[in-house]
């Protein structure tokens, strides 16, 4: 799962040329047979466009990075979208659990708007599967789960009771204490992923270990549900339905809470209900909770006076393809929260509403 941490890294990189190649992909055969052809065509387009602006000497390092990155694409295991980002000293690809339009962007920064859009519209969450042998972290986006495999996870309990035998004179309380310390390490490592935004957390494992984790965790308020079992050998495809069932319940609860918060804000006269007012209040840092219908999109421009002006069609460098996503980003940047609700839930508020801090 691409995280806000990943987005911040991508958005912070400034180097000319910064190449972004985005395209929809397919999860199943035979549709996914066309994905390598699409990638090749977009790479050819990118190479041709780059050659018009830069010399062979300038492009050589970037094209080498691009060639290597393309060779690493795992086509049998793609999801709904693919994003490749390449500059002279950076190359990374992301498998996306949401579709994105095909395009090539060459600029001084990477094109991330489609990723921002997809992240905001999908329910995202974390799954921690506890085990002294292999504690696993999975990132969820909708019904898609992705295993996190990096310097932190999977995490194994080392030392007595883990990779080595217990002391001959130890009792059960000693092993319990070892487990608590291990799960403190797990919790500390998880903080690195959870710090940028508050997402629901599902915790799984045998009952005793889940209990120990809840005793020592700093993230108990994020726990949306627990599942009791041994998940050491569980596959991602086996886990997805169980986790999605919990997440759907969480999503309903979140939407009910958001609509109640809107009612409270209306009573206190602390709400605006047009996209223009929402933009102004978000920019001013007054946005507390933004509610948006899940399929509400609208293009707009900022006019010379800095105000939103809705337009009929996308296109042109001065047109925001989706002004709603710009407002979402502004609210989040100022420490506000965002709730995506069902279509027509905000029919009385022109499909968008922003509660205010003051």
N, C-alpha and C positions, 0 to 999 in steps of 0.2 A: 504494500500500500504506500503510495506517495503521501508524505506527511507535510505539515506546514513547515517543518524544519527543512525538508528537501526544497520546498518552494522558496523559502528565504535564501537558501544557498544559491539556487538558480537565479533569483532576482537580484542577488548582490554581485553577480559576476558581470563585469563590463569589459568586453574585449571585441575589437573589430577584426575580422567578422565573427559574429556569433550566429551559428547555424542551428535552426530548429526544423526538424522534419517530423510532422505529425500525420497520423493516419488511423482510420478504423481498421480493426482486425477481426478475426473470427476464431471461435473456440473449437469448432468441430469440423470434421471432414464431411463433404468435400469442399465446403466453402473456403477453408483455410488454405487451399491450394493456390488461391490467387494472391495471398498476402506477400510472398516473396517477389512476385511480379510487380505489385504495387510499390514495394520498397525500392526495387531496382529503378522503376520509372521516376520516383521522387528523388532518388539519389542522383540519377542522370540529370534531372532538372536542376537540382541544387548545384551540381558540378558545373553545368553550362552557365548558370547565372553567376556563379563565383568567378569563372574564367573571364567574364566580361568586365569585371571590376578589379581583379587582382592578378598579379603576375604568377607564373608557375612557381617561382622561388618563394613568394609569399604564401602560396596555397599549399605547398608540399607537406608541411607538418599537419595541417588540418585534414587534408585528404587521407593521410596515413591513419590518423585517428578515426576518421569516418569509416575507412575500409575495415579496420579492426573491429569497430563497434558493430557494424553490420554483420560481420562474420560470427558475432556472439549471439545473435538473435535466435532464440529457441522457438522456432515456428510451431512445433507441435503443442506447445504449452502457452501460446499467447492468449490474451483475454479479449477485451472488447476494443482496446485501443493501444497504440504504441507511440511513444515519444522518444526521439533521439535528439540529444543536445551535444553539439561539438564546437569547440574552439581550438586554438593552437595548443593549449595546455589543459584542456578539459574534455572529457567524453563520458557520457552516461546515457543509459536507456532505461525507460520505465514501461512496464506492462501495466496497462490501465484497465480497471474493472468497469469502465464506462466508455461509450463511443465518442470519438472526436472527429471533426472534419479533416479531410486530407489537405495539407498545405505545406509549403516550404517558406520559411521566413529567414531572411538574412538581414541582420540589424546589428546594433552595438550591444544589445541585451537579448537574452533568450525569450522566446514567446511562451508565456505561461498562462495566458488568460483561459484557454480551453481546459487546462488542468484545474485552475481555480474554480471554474464553473462546475466541472464534474465532481470535485470534492464537496462543494456546497450542496449539491442536489442529492447526494447519496448519503445514506446513514452509515457512518463510520464508527468503529469500536475496536477495542483490544480484547484479546483472549490470552490469559495466563494459565498454562497447564502445569501444575506443580508436581515435581517428582525429584527425589534426591539423586536419581540416576540421570535425569535429563529434563529440567524445567524448560518448557517451550513457550515462546511468545508468538502469537499470530495476530496479524492485522486484518480486520474485517472491513469490507466495503459492500454494503448490501448483503447479498447471499454469497459473496466471494470471500474466501479466506486465503491469506498468503502467509507462509511460514517466514518468520524473521530469522535469518541466519547470518550473524555478524560476530563482532568481537565479544558481545555480551551473551547472546543466545544461540543455541541451547546452552543452558548452564548446568554444570554438574557439581554436586556437593563433594568437595575434596576433604581429605583428612579422615580422622576416626569416624566410623559409621558410614563413610562414603567410599572414597577410593582406597581407604585402608581399614583394617579391622579395628573393632572397639577394644579398649583396654580390658584385660581379663577380669578386672575387679569393678567394672562400670555397671551401673544399674539403668533402669528405664528412664529415670529422670535425667541422666547424663545425655542419653540419645535425644530425648525431647529438647533439651537445651541446645544440642548441636543443630537440630532441625530449625529451631527458632532463629539461630544465628545465620543459618544458610538462607532462610527466607527473608531475613533482613537484607542480605546481600542482593537477593532477587529484587526486592522492593526498591532498593537503592538504584539498581541498574535500570529498572523500569521507569524511574523518574526522568531519565534522559529522554524517553519517548513521550512521556505524558506532560511534560512541562509547558509545551507550547499551546495546548488547548485541552479543554476538559471533554474527554470522550468516555462513553460508558465502558466499563471493564467487566468481563466475565471471568470468573476464577473457577478452575476445575482441578480435581485431584481427589485422593482419598480423604475421607471426612476429617481425620486427625490433622493432616497436613494443611488442609484449607483453614481449619481452626487456628493453627499456629500462625499461618500467614495473616489472618485477620487480626490476630493479637499484636503483631509487630508492624503492620503496614501503615504507611502514611497516606494511602490511597483508598481507605475504606469507604469514603463518601462517594467514590466513583463506581464502586462495585454494584452492578445492575443485577447480578444473579450468580449463583454458584451451581456447579454440577459435580456430583460425587461419583468418581470412578477412577480407574487407572488408565491414563491416556498415553502411556509410554509408546505404544505401538499403533495408536489410532492414526489413520490417514486423514488428510485434509478433507477429502470427499466424504468421509464418514462423520467428521465433526461438523461440517457446514450446516446440515439441517437442524441439529440440536442447538447450535449457537443462534441461528437465524430465528428460531422460535422465541428465544429469550429476547432478542433484539427487537422483534416486532412488538412485543409487549412494552418494551422500553419506549419505543417510538410513539406508540399510542399515548402513553403516560406523559411524554414530553410535549406532545401537541395539545393535550388537554390542559396541562399546566401553562403552556404559552397562551392559549386562548383565555384562560382565567386571568393571567397577568394583564392581557389586553383589556379585559372588562374592568379590572381594577384601575388601570391607567385612564380609561375613559371616564370613570367616576371621579377620578382626581384631576381630570382635564389635563393629562400629561401624555397626549398622543397626537401624532400627525398622520394623515391618511392619503397623501398624494405622493407620487414619486419625486416631484420637485421639492416638496417640503422635507421629505425624508432625506434627500441628498443634502440640503442645506443644514439640517440638524445633525446629520452624521458628520459632516465636515467640521461643524462647530464643537464636536465631541459631546453632544448632548444625548446621543442615542444609547438607550439602555438595552432594549430588546427589539430586534427587527423580525417581523413576521412576514413571510412571503409565500404565496401559493406556488406549489412545486412546478407548475408549467407556465408561470408568468415571465415573459421575456419582452423587452421593449428596447429598440435602438434609440439613441439620443445623441445630441451634441452639447457641448458647453459653448454658449454664445459669448460674445465679447464682454458682456458684463459678468460672466462667470456663473450664469444660471442655466439650469437644465432646459433643453428644448427638444421635445420629442420629434422624431422624424419617421417617415413611412418605411424606408428601406435601409438595410445595412449597405456598406460600401463607402470607400473613401477613408483617408487617413484620419480625418477629424471626427468620424462617426464611431461611437461606442457600439459595438455589436449587441451588447446586452447591458443596458444601464443598471439593471437590477444587480448584476454581479459587482459593478463598481461601487454601489451602495453597500453591498455586503462586505466588501473589502474595507471600506471606510469605517463601517461600524466596528468590525473586528479590530482594526488598527487602533481604534480609540478605546479598546477594552470592553466593547459591548458584546452582546450575544445575538445569535441568529437562530430562528426556528423556521423550518420549511413545513408548511401545513398543506392540507388537501385543497384541491381546486374548489373554488366557490366558498371556502371557509371564510374568506375576507371579502365577500361580495359587497358588503356595506362600506368597505374601505378602499375601493378601487384596486383590490388584489394585493395591496401592500400596506403595512402599518408599522410605525415606529413608536415605541413607548420611550418617554423621555426621563432623564435623570432629574431634571428640574424645569 
